[in-house]
Amino acid sequence: VEQEAIEEHEHLRNLLEDALTFYRHHLMNTPAGKPVLEYLHNIRSLNETTIEAFGLGYAPGSWDAGLKHFASKGYDQTDLIACGLVTEREAKGDSEPASIYDRFRNRIMFPIRDERGKMTGFGARIVNPEDVPKFLNSPQTVLFDKGHILYGLDRAKKEIRTQDQSVIVEGYLDVIALHQGGFTNAVSPMGTALSEYHLRMLKRFSKRIVLALDADAAGDKATLRGLEVARQALDREPDPVFDARGLLGSEARLKADIRVTTLPEGLDPDEVVFQDADHWREIVAEARPIVVHVMETLAKEQDIEDAKVKSSIANQVLPLIEDVPDAVEREAYRQRLARLLKVDERAFTEVSKPPSRRRRPNLRQSPTASRVEGSIAGDLAIHAPPKLLEEHILSVL
């Protein structure tokens, strides 16, 4: 059975390679493909070498051009459905019989390969601005799972190892433009949220990760959740610590350096690199640690004069600070957070303790003492353990 599955997968990969050739022919050698090729040259500034290296193509606008072509090559409809090249619509009574048609029509085609360089599916971008959706991927198949694939990783992994850093950008064209400009450590999750699997793939090549976000995405909910996924996905290592009684214990620290950089307003990575490659280098070099990005993003979007907001931000940021391996850096971040929230740093002591080490509130303790020790805002008393970071992100945002 396993051998049969391997052979079936190989058969479908061969079909996808034939599809790449079909789409490439329509880009390079047909009247309909000519304006698309001009768009890639003149608007996207991609040269012939890059277009060929990434296998870009064009899907003709006909509903059955691909269907007919692949049938003539000996592929049956079951194969085409299995690898996501066509869509099957079920019958709806006598008025709408069942039908099958090309999934990709009048679109720029981007072959998608896994990290080994093997075909898994396609991404597609509209040519006509009025068409929807703007981007369309292959459906879930035995070969294609967008949560398990990073676009460009097959070409980027060597440079990621060499530079000991990966850069995550939003889309196919961003990756292609950066690679053409010499920044070949760029990859993309293809418009989907970063998954744990994505991060586990990247960490095999480098634990230094930069997320390049546009100005709108830098503070949105999905991005903050994605950063939390990144933090949770990467390994931790024990760090020896002594408790108040002098007993040796350990706390887990994140074995990664995750940073965030924000693009100039209104510009995508491809636009930045074509205007000034050095500017892109500066943008990546200026990436902020994840702690700083989350801290400042949350503070910017909320009223930090509100005591409950102060508490919420602290409960979200302190777990990030505790993940930092270096003790001096951890202390610097705590001080920075205290200044940002305008609170005494000592107020973080109870919040940042693991639940097992956190003291229960003493009901006989004076109100003043309780407020000083258990609060992150002068008059706010915290008696319950804070929620997990991800629960706070979902509830607050």
C-alpha positions in Angstrom: 0.0 0.0 0.0 2.8 2.4 0.9 4.6 1.7 -2.4 1.3 2.4 -4.3 0.9 5.7 -2.5 4.5 6.7 -3.4 3.8 5.8 -7.1 0.5 7.7 -7.0 2.3 10.8 -5.6 5.0 10.6 -8.2 2.3 10.3 -11.0 0.6 13.5 -9.7 3.9 15.3 -9.4 4.6 14.5 -13.1 1.2 15.9 -13.9 2.0 19.1 -12.1 5.3 19.4 -13.9 3.4 19.0 -17.2 1.0 21.7 -16.0 4.0 24.0 -15.4 5.2 23.5 -19.0 1.6 24.1 -20.2 1.3 27.4 -18.3 4.8 28.5 -19.2 4.1 27.9 -22.9 1.0 30.1 -22.7 3.0 32.9 -21.0 5.9 32.9 -23.4 4.3 31.9 -26.8 0.7 33.0 -27.0 -0.9 36.4 -27.8 -2.9 36.2 -24.6 0.3 35.7 -22.6 2.1 38.6 -24.1 0.6 41.4 -22.0 1.1 39.3 -18.9 4.8 38.9 -19.7 5.0 42.6 -20.3 3.4 43.2 -16.9 6.0 40.9 -15.2 8.8 42.8 -17.1 7.7 46.4 -16.9 5.5 46.6 -13.7 7.1 43.9 -11.6 10.6 44.4 -13.0 11.3 40.7 -13.3 13.9 39.6 -15.8 13.8 36.5 -18.0 16.3 34.6 -15.8 14.1 35.1 -12.8 10.8 34.3 -14.6 12.4 31.0 -15.9 14.0 30.1 -12.5 10.7 30.4 -10.7 8.7 28.8 -13.5 6.2 31.5 -13.9 3.4 30.9 -16.3 -0.1 32.0 -17.5 -3.4 30.1 -17.3 -5.5 30.9 -20.3 -9.0 32.3 -19.8 -10.9 29.4 -21.3 -12.9 27.2 -18.9 -11.5 24.0 -20.4 -8.1 24.7 -22.1 -6.3 22.8 -19.4 -8.8 20.0 -19.3 -8.5 19.4 -23.0 -4.7 19.6 -23.0 -4.2 17.2 -20.2 -6.7 14.7 -21.6 -4.7 14.7 -24.8 -1.6 13.8 -22.7 -3.3 10.8 -21.3 -4.4 12.1 -17.9 -7.9 11.3 -16.8 -10.2 13.6 -14.8 -9.5 11.7 -11.6 -5.9 12.7 -11.8 -6.7 16.4 -12.6 -9.1 16.6 -9.6 -6.6 14.8 -7.3 -3.9 17.4 -7.9 -6.2 20.4 -7.9 -6.0 21.5 -11.5 -9.7 21.3 -12.2 -12.8 21.8 -10.1 -15.7 19.5 -10.0 -19.2 20.9 -9.5 -22.0 18.6 -8.4 -25.3 18.5 -10.1 -28.1 20.7 -8.7 -31.2 19.0 -10.0 -32.1 18.7 -13.7 -31.4 22.4 -14.4 -27.7 22.3 -13.4 -25.9 19.1 -14.4 -22.6 18.1 -12.9 -19.6 19.8 -14.6 -15.8 19.9 -14.4 -13.7 22.9 -15.4 -10.2 24.5 -15.1 -9.6 25.8 -11.6 -7.1 28.5 -12.8 -8.2 30.8 -15.6 -6.7 34.1 -16.8 -4.1 34.1 -14.0 -0.4 34.4 -13.5 0.8 31.0 -12.3 3.4 30.4 -9.6 4.6 26.8 -9.2 4.8 25.8 -5.5 7.5 23.3 -4.5 8.2 21.8 -1.1 11.5 22.3 0.6 13.1 19.4 -1.5 12.1 21.2 -4.7 9.3 18.8 -5.6 6.0 20.1 -7.1 3.0 20.3 -4.8 0.6 22.7 -6.5 0.2 26.2 -7.8 -0.5 29.7 -6.6 -2.3 32.1 -9.0 -2.7 35.9 -9.2 -5.4 37.7 -11.2 -4.6 39.5 -14.4 -8.0 41.4 -14.6 -8.3 43.7 -11.6 -12.0 43.0 -11.5 -11.6 39.2 -11.0 -11.8 37.6 -7.5 -10.2 36.4 -5.5 -7.0 38.2 -6.1 -4.9 35.2 -5.1 -5.9 31.5 -5.5 -4.0 28.5 -4.3 -4.4 24.9 -5.2 -7.0 23.2 -2.9 -5.9 20.8 -0.2 -4.6 17.6 -1.9 -2.4 14.6 -1.0 0.5 16.8 -2.2 -0.5 20.3 -1.2 -1.2 21.6 2.3 -0.5 25.4 2.5 0.0 25.2 6.3 3.0 22.9 5.6 4.7 24.8 2.8 6.8 27.9 2.7 7.0 29.4 -0.8 10.7 29.7 -1.9 12.2 27.6 0.9 13.6 25.1 -1.6 15.7 28.0 -3.1 16.3 29.9 0.2 17.4 27.2 2.6 21.0 27.3 1.6 21.3 31.0 2.1 19.3 30.9 5.3 22.0 28.5 6.7 24.8 30.7 5.3 23.4 33.9 6.8 21.9 32.2 9.8 18.7 34.2 9.3 15.4 33.8 7.5 13.1 36.6 6.4 9.4 36.0 6.1 7.5 38.2 3.7 3.8 38.1 2.6 3.5 36.9 -1.0 5.0 35.1 -4.0 6.1 38.3 -5.8 7.8 39.6 -2.7 9.9 36.4 -2.5 10.7 36.4 -6.2 11.7 40.1 -6.3 14.0 39.7 -3.2 15.7 36.7 -4.6 16.3 38.5 -7.9 17.8 41.4 -5.9 20.2 39.0 -4.2 18.3 38.5 -0.9 17.8 34.8 -1.3 16.9 34.0 2.4 13.3 35.2 1.9 10.3 32.9 2.1 6.5 33.3 2.3 3.6 31.5 4.0 1.5 32.5 0.9 -0.9 34.8 2.6 -1.8 32.4 5.4 -1.1 32.9 9.0 2.2 31.5 10.2 1.7 27.9 11.4 3.7 25.9 14.0 4.8 23.7 11.2 6.2 26.6 9.3 8.4 27.6 12.2 9.5 24.1 12.8 10.7 23.9 9.2 12.6 27.2 9.4 14.3 26.4 12.7 16.1 23.5 11.1 18.1 26.0 9.0 18.3 28.9 11.4 16.7 30.0 14.7 17.1 33.7 13.7 13.8 34.8 12.1 12.7 38.2 10.8 9.1 38.9 10.0 8.8 41.7 7.5 5.3 43.2 7.9 3.6 46.0 6.1 2.4 49.0 8.2 -1.2 47.7 8.3 -0.3 44.2 9.3 2.2 45.1 11.9 -0.4 45.6 14.6 -3.4 43.5 13.5 -4.8 40.6 15.5 -3.7 37.9 13.1 -0.1 39.1 13.3 0.0 39.1 17.1 -1.4 35.6 17.1 1.2 34.6 14.5 3.9 35.9 16.8 2.5 33.9 19.6 2.5 30.8 17.4 6.2 31.6 16.6 7.0 31.8 20.3 5.2 28.6 21.2 6.6 26.6 18.3 10.3 27.0 18.9 12.2 24.9 21.4 13.2 26.0 24.8 16.2 25.0 26.9 16.5 24.9 30.7 18.2 27.9 32.3 19.5 27.3 35.9 18.1 29.6 38.5 18.2 29.9 42.3 15.1 30.5 44.3 14.7 32.7 47.4 15.8 29.8 49.6 19.0 29.3 47.5 17.7 26.0 46.0 18.7 25.3 42.4 15.9 25.1 39.8 15.4 25.8 36.2 13.2 28.0 33.9 12.7 27.4 30.2 14.1 30.0 27.8 13.3 30.4 24.1 16.0 29.0 21.8 15.4 31.5 19.0 15.7 35.1 18.1 12.4 36.3 16.5 12.3 39.9 15.3 9.8 42.1 13.5 10.5 44.8 11.0 7.8 47.2 9.6 7.9 48.3 6.0 7.6 51.9 4.9 4.0 53.0 4.5 2.5 52.0 1.2 5.5 49.9 0.0 5.9 46.2 -0.5 9.3 44.4 -0.2 9.5 44.2 -4.0 9.1 47.9 -4.4 11.6 48.6 -1.7 14.3 46.4 -3.1 13.9 47.7 -6.7 14.0 51.3 -5.5 17.0 50.9 -3.2 18.5 47.5 -2.2 20.5 49.2 0.6 17.2 50.4 2.1 16.0 46.8 2.3 19.2 45.8 4.1 18.6 48.6 6.6 15.0 47.6 7.1 16.0 44.0 8.0 18.9 45.2 10.1 16.6 47.4 12.1 14.2 44.6 13.0 13.0 44.8 16.6 12.9 41.9 19.0 9.4 40.4 19.3 9.2 41.6 22.9 9.6 45.2 21.9 7.2 44.9 18.9 4.4 43.4 20.9 5.0 45.8 23.8 4.8 48.9 21.7 2.1 47.7 19.4 -0.3 46.9 22.3 0.5 50.2 24.1 0.0 52.2 20.9 -3.5 50.9 20.3 -4.9 51.2 23.8 -5.3 53.7 26.6 -2.4 52.9 28.8 -3.6 55.3 31.5 -6.3 52.7 32.2 -5.2 50.4 35.1 -6.8 47.4 33.5 -5.1 48.0 30.2 -1.8 48.2 32.0 -2.5 44.9 33.7 -3.5 43.3 30.4 -0.4 44.5 28.5 1.8 43.3 31.3 0.3 39.9 31.3 0.8 39.5 27.6 4.4 40.9 27.5 5.9 39.4 30.6 5.8 35.8 29.3 7.8 37.0 26.2 10.3 38.6 28.5 10.7 35.5 30.5 11.6 33.6 27.3 14.6 35.8 26.7 17.8 33.7 27.4 20.0 36.5 28.6 19.4 37.8 32.2 20.6 41.3 31.5 18.3 41.6 28.4 15.3 40.3 30.5 16.0 43.0 33.1 16.3 45.7 30.4 12.9 44.7 28.9 11.2 44.7 32.3 12.5 48.2 32.9 11.4 49.3 29.4 7.9 47.9 30.1 7.7 49.6 33.4 8.6 53.0 31.9 6.1 52.4 29.1 3.3 51.6 31.5 4.4 54.2 34.1 4.5 51.6 36.9 7.0 50.4 39.4 9.0 47.4 38.1 8.5 45.6 41.4 4.8 45.3 40.5 5.8 42.7 37.9 7.2 40.3 40.4 4.0 38.5 41.2 2.7 38.6 37.6 5.8 37.0 36.2 6.1 34.1 38.7 5.0 30.7 37.5 1.6 29.8 39.0 3.1 27.2 41.3 5.4 29.8 42.8 2.9 32.6 43.0 1.8 33.4 46.6 -1.9 33.3 47.4 -3.2 36.7 48.5 -3.1 37.2 52.3 -6.6 38.4 53.3 -5.2 39.8 56.5 -2.5 41.8 54.7 -3.0 45.5 54.7 -4.6 47.0 51.6 -1.6 49.2 51.1 0.9 46.3 51.1 -1.4 44.3 48.8 -1.6 47.1 46.3 2.2 47.6 46.2 3.0 44.0 45.8 0.2 42.6 43.7 -0.5 45.6 41.4 0.9 46.8 38.1 -0.8 50.1 38.5 -0.6 52.0 41.8 -4.2 51.4 42.9 -5.0 48.1 41.1 -4.9 45.0 43.2 -4.4 41.7 41.4 -5.4 38.6 43.4 -6.0 36.0 40.6 -3.2 34.5 38.5 -3.0 36.0 35.0 -4.3 34.0 32.1 -2.1 32.4 29.5 -0.7 34.8 27.0 -2.8 33.5 24.1 -6.0 33.8 26.1 -5.2 37.5 26.7 -4.5 38.2 23.1 -7.9 36.7 22.0 -9.8 38.4 24.8 -8.3 41.8 24.7 -8.0 42.1 20.9 
